[in-house]
Amino acid sequence: GLAELPRRLELSGGEGQLVALCRSLLRRTPVLVLDEPTSALDPARRARVAELLTRWKRGRAILTVSHDPEFVREADRIVLLDAGRVVAVGSFAELSSTSETFRSGRRRLLSSFRKSVRAMTLWQLGIAE
């Protein structure tokens, strides 16, 4: 029974990140802010989290900060920052075709996005349904 379960579970970084994300989503707050929500996850799990956020965005605004341009593919809107300044705003498709900073960040994905370049995403612009 419950008495036999360990008081504290040892989780990997990715497992802990997933538990924290699930707990945040279950709270159903109208605004959710996530900083690097997939940094400890493998590419397949990052893609699943992006799908999860797309499904759970209804009725809320989800703001993520990420160095991973592939993670933000499904976001409704991306605000690209370079050294703290907004350098581009648009969808993934728009930034892929119009922003050299975004394109060069995607090319360097495996070696990571430049630390000064962050993509802030809005998974839903309005929270009223």
C-alpha positions in Angstrom: 0.0 0.0 0.0 0.9 3.6 0.4 3.1 2.9 3.4 5.4 0.9 1.2 6.0 3.8 -1.2 9.2 5.8 -0.7 8.6 9.2 0.8 10.7 10.9 -1.9 11.1 9.7 -5.4 14.4 10.2 -7.2 13.5 11.7 -10.6 15.8 12.6 -13.5 15.9 16.3 -14.6 13.5 15.6 -17.5 11.1 13.6 -15.3 11.0 16.4 -12.7 10.5 19.0 -15.5 7.5 17.0 -16.8 6.0 16.6 -13.4 6.3 20.4 -12.7 4.8 21.2 -16.1 1.8 18.8 -15.6 1.2 20.3 -12.1 1.2 23.8 -13.7 -1.2 22.8 -16.4 -3.6 21.1 -14.0 -4.0 24.4 -12.1 -5.8 25.9 -15.1 -4.6 29.4 -14.4 -5.6 32.0 -17.1 -1.9 32.9 -17.6 1.0 30.4 -17.5 4.7 31.5 -17.8 7.2 28.8 -18.5 11.0 29.4 -18.7 12.8 26.8 -20.7 10.1 24.2 -20.1 11.8 21.5 -22.2 15.5 22.1 -21.5 16.1 18.7 -19.9 14.0 16.7 -22.4 15.0 14.7 -25.5 13.7 15.9 -28.9 10.7 13.5 -28.9 9.5 14.6 -25.5 10.0 18.3 -26.5 7.7 17.7 -29.4 5.1 16.0 -27.2 5.2 19.0 -24.7 4.6 21.4 -27.6 1.6 19.3 -28.7 0.4 19.3 -25.1 0.6 23.1 -24.8 -1.2 23.5 -28.1 -4.1 21.3 -26.7 -4.1 22.9 -23.2 -4.0 26.6 -24.4 -7.7 27.0 -24.7 -9.0 29.7 -22.4 -5.5 30.8 -21.2 -2.4 32.5 -22.4 0.9 30.5 -22.2 4.1 32.5 -22.4 7.3 30.4 -22.9 10.9 31.5 -23.0 13.1 29.1 -25.0 16.4 28.9 -26.8 15.0 26.1 -28.9 13.4 27.4 -32.1 12.0 23.9 -33.0 10.0 23.8 -29.7 8.2 27.1 -30.5 7.0 25.8 -33.9 3.4 25.5 -32.8 3.2 28.8 -31.0 0.6 31.3 -32.2 3.1 34.2 -32.0 6.9 34.4 -31.4 8.7 37.4 -30.1 12.4 37.0 -30.9 14.8 38.8 -28.6 18.5 39.5 -29.2 20.5 41.0 -26.3 17.3 42.0 -24.7 15.8 43.8 -27.7 12.9 42.7 -29.8 14.2 41.9 -33.3 11.3 40.1 -34.9 7.7 39.2 -34.2 5.6 36.6 -36.1 4.6 33.0 -36.5 7.2 30.3 -37.0 6.5 30.3 -40.8 6.8 34.1 -41.0 10.0 34.3 -39.0 11.5 31.4 -41.0 11.0 33.4 -44.2 11.8 36.9 -42.9 14.2 36.8 -40.0 17.9 35.9 -40.6 18.4 35.8 -36.8 15.7 33.2 -36.5 17.0 31.2 -39.5 20.6 31.2 -38.3 19.4 30.1 -34.8 17.6 27.2 -36.3 20.7 26.2 -38.3 22.7 26.2 -35.1 20.0 24.2 -33.1 22.3 21.3 -32.3 25.0 23.5 -31.0 22.2 25.6 -29.3 20.7 29.0 -30.0 23.0 31.9 -29.1 22.6 32.6 -25.4 21.5 36.2 -26.1 18.8 35.2 -28.5 15.6 34.0 -26.9 12.2 33.3 -28.4 9.3 34.3 -26.3 6.1 32.7 -27.5 2.5 33.3 -26.9 0.5 30.1 -27.4 -2.7 32.1 -27.3 -3.1 35.9 -27.6 -6.5 36.2 -26.0 -7.7 34.4 -22.9 -11.4 35.0 -23.4 -13.3 32.3 -25.2 
